Amino acid sequence: MTTPKKFHLILGRKPWKVWKGFGSFLLFEFGERHKDPKGNVYGSYTLWIHMADWRIRRNGDELAHSECSDAKIERAAAALTGQKIEAVTLDTVVVPRRVRYGARLFFADGYRLDVYTPIAFKRPTRLILLRTGIPWPMSPPCPPIAW
């Protein structure tokens, strides 16, 4: 597993695009903009919230969660666009016969993204992945930077 130190690549940066991917995936584009042969634009760094339950909050009020309508998720994602990531907290929770992982990403202006292992998952999974430099279809498997 890649170390949590990899978060330093995006800490203090503002994503120029936050968008809803397949299902409830969230993606954050950072750094220089690149274009693939199909015309898709992506960042030097893409943070991918993957196979996780999550909630976006502002000053404690929930804006959206991973099971909301597409429209509500897209509005909450737009609210995170341009908000600097100020800190990240990583959690490991051990319960009988199970380990759950979680993370909290703290953004400027009171925004927070809570990410955690879905209860239905029997085994640990990678919740947050970081892609650097090359487009998704051509990139090698993404190393996790958190649980």
C-alpha positions as CSV (number, residue, x, y, z in Angstrom):
1,M,0.0,0.0,0.0
2,T,1.3,3.4,-0.9
3,T,1.8,5.6,2.2
4,P,-0.6,8.3,3.3
5,K,2.3,10.7,2.6
6,K,1.1,10.7,-1.0
7,F,-1.7,13.0,0.2
8,H,1.0,15.8,0.2
9,L,0.7,15.8,-3.6
10,I,-2.8,17.3,-3.3
11,L,-2.9,18.9,0.2
12,G,-3.2,22.7,-0.1
13,R,-4.4,22.4,-3.7
14,K,-7.8,23.3,-5.1
15,P,-9.4,20.8,-7.5
16,W,-10.4,22.6,-10.7
17,K,-13.0,19.9,-11.4
18,V,-15.0,17.6,-9.0
19,W,-17.3,15.3,-10.8
20,K,-19.5,12.2,-10.4
21,G,-18.2,9.2,-12.1
22,F,-19.9,5.8,-12.6
23,G,-22.4,5.0,-9.8
24,S,-21.4,7.0,-6.8
25,F,-17.7,7.4,-7.6
26,L,-16.4,10.9,-7.0
27,L,-13.3,12.3,-8.9
28,F,-11.2,15.4,-8.2
29,E,-8.9,16.8,-10.8
30,F,-5.8,18.8,-9.7
31,G,-2.8,20.4,-11.3
32,E,-2.1,20.9,-15.0
33,R,-4.9,20.1,-17.4
34,H,-4.2,17.4,-20.0
35,K,-6.3,16.1,-22.9
36,D,-6.5,12.5,-24.1
37,P,-6.9,11.5,-27.8
38,K,-10.7,11.5,-27.3
39,G,-10.7,15.1,-26.0
40,N,-11.4,14.2,-22.4
41,V,-9.6,16.6,-20.0
42,Y,-8.0,15.4,-16.8
43,G,-5.6,16.7,-14.2
44,S,-2.0,15.9,-13.4
45,Y,-3.5,14.3,-10.3
46,T,-6.9,12.6,-10.0
47,L,-8.2,11.7,-6.6
48,W,-10.9,8.9,-7.0
49,I,-13.3,8.0,-4.3
50,H,-13.9,4.4,-5.2
51,M,-16.3,1.7,-3.9
52,A,-17.1,3.7,-0.8
53,D,-19.9,5.2,1.1
54,W,-19.4,9.0,1.5
55,R,-21.0,12.2,2.7
56,I,-20.3,15.8,1.7
57,R,-21.0,18.3,4.5
58,R,-20.6,22.0,5.0
59,N,-20.5,23.3,8.5
60,G,-22.1,20.1,9.7
61,D,-25.0,20.2,7.3
62,E,-25.2,17.3,4.8
63,L,-25.2,18.4,1.1
64,A,-25.2,14.9,-0.4
65,H,-24.2,11.3,0.2
66,S,-23.3,8.4,-2.0
67,E,-26.9,7.2,-2.4
68,C,-28.4,10.6,-3.4
69,S,-29.8,11.5,-6.8
70,D,-27.4,12.3,-9.6
71,A,-28.5,15.9,-9.6
72,K,-27.9,16.3,-5.8
73,I,-24.5,14.7,-6.1
74,E,-23.5,16.9,-9.0
75,R,-24.5,20.0,-7.0
76,A,-22.5,19.0,-4.0
77,A,-19.5,18.1,-6.3
78,A,-19.7,21.5,-7.9
79,A,-19.6,23.1,-4.4
80,L,-16.3,21.3,-3.7
81,T,-14.8,22.6,-7.0
82,G,-12.2,25.2,-6.2
83,Q,-12.2,24.5,-2.5
84,K,-8.6,23.9,-1.1
85,I,-8.0,20.6,0.6
86,E,-6.6,21.6,4.0
87,A,-6.2,18.3,5.9
88,V,-6.9,14.6,5.7
89,T,-7.7,12.2,8.6
90,L,-7.4,8.5,8.1
91,D,-9.2,5.9,10.3
92,T,-9.0,2.2,10.9
93,V,-11.8,0.7,12.9
94,V,-11.6,-2.9,14.1
95,V,-14.9,-4.5,15.0
96,P,-15.7,-8.2,15.6
97,R,-14.7,-10.2,12.5
98,R,-14.2,-7.1,10.4
99,V,-11.9,-4.1,9.7
100,R,-13.4,-0.9,8.3
101,Y,-11.5,2.0,6.9
102,G,-12.4,5.6,6.6
103,A,-11.1,9.1,5.8
104,R,-12.2,12.7,6.3
105,L,-11.0,15.3,3.8
106,F,-11.3,18.8,5.1
107,F,-11.7,21.6,2.6
108,A,-11.8,25.4,2.9
109,D,-15.0,27.2,3.8
110,G,-16.3,24.5,6.2
111,Y,-16.6,21.7,3.6
112,R,-15.8,18.1,4.6
113,L,-15.9,14.8,2.7
114,D,-16.4,11.7,4.9
115,V,-15.5,8.4,3.2
116,Y,-15.9,4.9,4.7
117,T,-16.1,1.2,3.9
118,P,-19.7,0.2,3.1
119,I,-21.2,-2.0,5.8
120,A,-22.0,-4.7,3.3
121,F,-18.3,-5.3,2.4
122,K,-16.9,-8.3,4.1
123,R,-13.3,-7.6,3.2
124,P,-11.3,-4.3,3.2
125,T,-11.3,-2.4,0.0
126,R,-9.4,0.5,-1.5
127,L,-11.5,3.6,-0.9
128,I,-9.3,6.3,-2.3
129,L,-7.0,6.1,-5.3
130,L,-4.6,8.6,-6.8
131,R,-3.8,8.6,-10.5
132,T,-0.9,10.8,-11.7
133,G,0.1,12.0,-15.1
134,I,-1.6,9.7,-17.7
135,P,-5.2,9.1,-18.7
136,W,-7.2,6.4,-16.9
137,P,-7.5,4.0,-19.8
138,M,-3.7,3.9,-20.3
139,S,-2.7,4.0,-16.7
140,P,-1.5,1.0,-14.7
141,P,-3.6,-0.2,-11.7
142,C,-4.0,2.8,-9.3
143,P,-2.1,2.5,-6.1
144,P,-4.2,3.3,-3.0
145,I,-3.2,6.3,-1.0
146,A,-5.6,5.6,1.8
147,W,-7.7,2.8,3.0
